[in-house]
Structure formats: C-alpha cells, structure tokens
Amino acid sequence: MPVLEIENLSKAFGGLKAVNNFSLTLEEGEIVGLIGPNGAGKTTVFNLITGLYKPTSGTIRFLGEEISGLPPFKISQRGIARTFQNIRLFKGNTVLDNVRAVFHPRIKYNFFDALLRTPRFTAEELRVTQKAMELLEALNLDKRANEKAANLAYGDQRRLEIARALATQPRLLLLDEPAAGMNPAEVRHMVQLIRFIKEKYKLTILLIEHQMGMVMNLCERLVVMDFGQIIAKGTPLEIRNNPVVLEAYLGKGATVA
Ligand SMILES: Nc1ncnc2c1ncn2[C@@H]1O[C@H](COP(=O)(O)OP(=O)(O)OP(=O)(O)O)[C@@H](O)[C@H]1O
C-alpha cells in the first residue's frame, strides 16, 4: 500500500490557484524531491498534507485512509511530521526541553500525579527525558542538550527541528528546505543525516529544496511544480535534461552550461 496518495488536489486563494490538480503517490521508503521556482505552490502542498489548509478539491490518503479535512494534530497523530522553511523552535528553552515538549501531549499522568509528584509522574518524566535524549544522540545534539536552542549554530537548529519532528514518531516526514542557508559542507552533512534517519526510523520522505546539488544527490524521484501545477516528474537525470523544467527555472531558450 502506498504511504501517500494525492489525487487532483487543488487549493485556490481567491482567484489564485496556488495548487492546481496535483497528483502524487509515495511508496514506502522513498525520498522524493518537490522542486520548482519561487511561488510555484510547494509549501502550499505541504500545508494541505498537514491540514494547515483545507483543499478546495481533491483527496489525500495516508496509509490508505482519507486525511484531507482533518485538523493538523490528528494528521500528526496518524504519522505525518514536517519541518518549516523558517525554523520554529522554542528558542529560550533548552535543546532537551524542545524535544521533551513534543512528547508531552502523549504522556500518561494526570494533573494530580504532577501536583503530588507521584511515582507515576516521576517514572513518566524519566521515560520522556530518556526518549528525548535518544533522539538527540541520534542527531548528534546530545552534548548540547542543556543549552538554549537560541545558542545553537544554524545547522544545529535545523537538526533540532528534525529531532522535534521525529519525536512525533512519523512514518512520513515532510522537510521544507532543510538545507536553506547552509554552506556546502553543512549541505553534505544534511544529506548524510537525512539518509541516516530515513533508514533508522523507517521513513518515507518528501522534501522541498532549492539546493540542486542536494536534491540530485539525495532523491530517487523528483516532481517539478510551476504555477501550481506539476510540469515534470522523473529521476534527477531526466529532470536535469528536461527542456520544460529548464524553461520554468531559467526562461525560454535556456540551456544547461
Ligand atoms: N495563505 C495564503 N493566502 C494567499 N495566497 C497564498 C497563501 N499561501 C500561499 N499563497 C500564494 O500561493 C502561491 C504559492 O505559494 P507557495 O508558498 O506554496 O510557493 P512555494 O513554491 O513554496 O514558494 P517558495 O519556494 O518561494 O517557498 C504564491 O503565489 C503565494 O503567494
């Protein structure tokens, strides 16, 4: 069964068709890149999948079940997590607390346990801390656990965002420009990290990215959008040589150097 099946998805903002008849199927374990010029509709697709926007029309099925129209927290509970183009962290909190906070809606003690600090409360808090530390270790952030998120280098903040997404135990991970603003060495690390978490946590990954080196290196398949529509699908090699894609990015008559 496919992990994600999107059929004829559309989203209009007034007269603007931000996403128009978008269809895509993701099989288990794939890494697929969603690319296209600025304003093509990529982030809107993520916002539709995660329930931030309601589709104007079309369907989204996750593991065989319709999810379009569900609120974001329900979609997260089903197993879809995302990161954002602009990093969203609790910057004044520690790295550890940023990850612990994700576990808290799922913890198994009540108000009185917390008030009276019962054994159940203590045990559950310990379990949450252990799980958060395991994730930080996997992402090589465990040594920074007690620092404020704001003090982390940019690349580390991106990794912390991924740790927070993984704390929801997703099957499908949506990454919105994970390498934005990174230097070439950081981009290489990010490619390795994404491959590593994909294997370790058995993820299917859809990623938006403008860094072509990263996309070509990491993705098995690419989907190219322009003006809300899919204009091409294929392997990185096919996409690189596709004249329609070149035209969308570089204008008519463009050639590859
Ligand atoms: N909430 C909204 N209200 C009105 N218009 C919107 C809204 N969200 C997105 N749009 C418009 O929809 C179009 C697609 O935007 P979107 O952010 O999905 O593009 P994108 O491909 O992710 O671009 P970028 O690469 O610059 O992030 C744009 O014209 C944008 O202005």
The ligand as an ORCA input file, in Angstrom:
! r2SCAN-3c Opt
* xyz 0 1
  N      -2.417     31.867      2.798
  C      -2.267     32.353      1.554
  N      -3.072     33.342      1.093
  C      -2.933     33.826     -0.159
  N      -2.041     33.392     -1.041
  C      -1.195     32.409     -0.645
  C      -1.262     31.836      0.666
  N      -0.309     30.883      0.778
  C       0.336     30.861     -0.414
  N      -0.186     31.773     -1.262
  C       0.228     32.023     -2.639
  O       0.240     30.789     -3.312
  C       1.331     30.726     -4.231
  C       2.179     29.527     -3.917
  O       2.912     29.799     -2.713
  P       3.859     28.717     -2.001
  O       4.374     29.328     -0.766
  O       3.150     27.417     -1.895
  O       5.033     28.587     -3.083
  P       6.422     27.846     -2.938
  O       6.587     27.026     -4.189
  O       6.509     27.142     -1.650
  O       7.431     29.076     -2.993
  P       8.849     29.305     -2.256
  O       9.818     28.417     -2.947
  O       9.105     30.759     -2.506
  O       8.650     28.985     -0.816
  C       2.066     32.049     -4.142
  O       1.604     32.913     -5.160
  C       1.655     32.555     -2.756
  O       1.691     33.969     -2.709
*
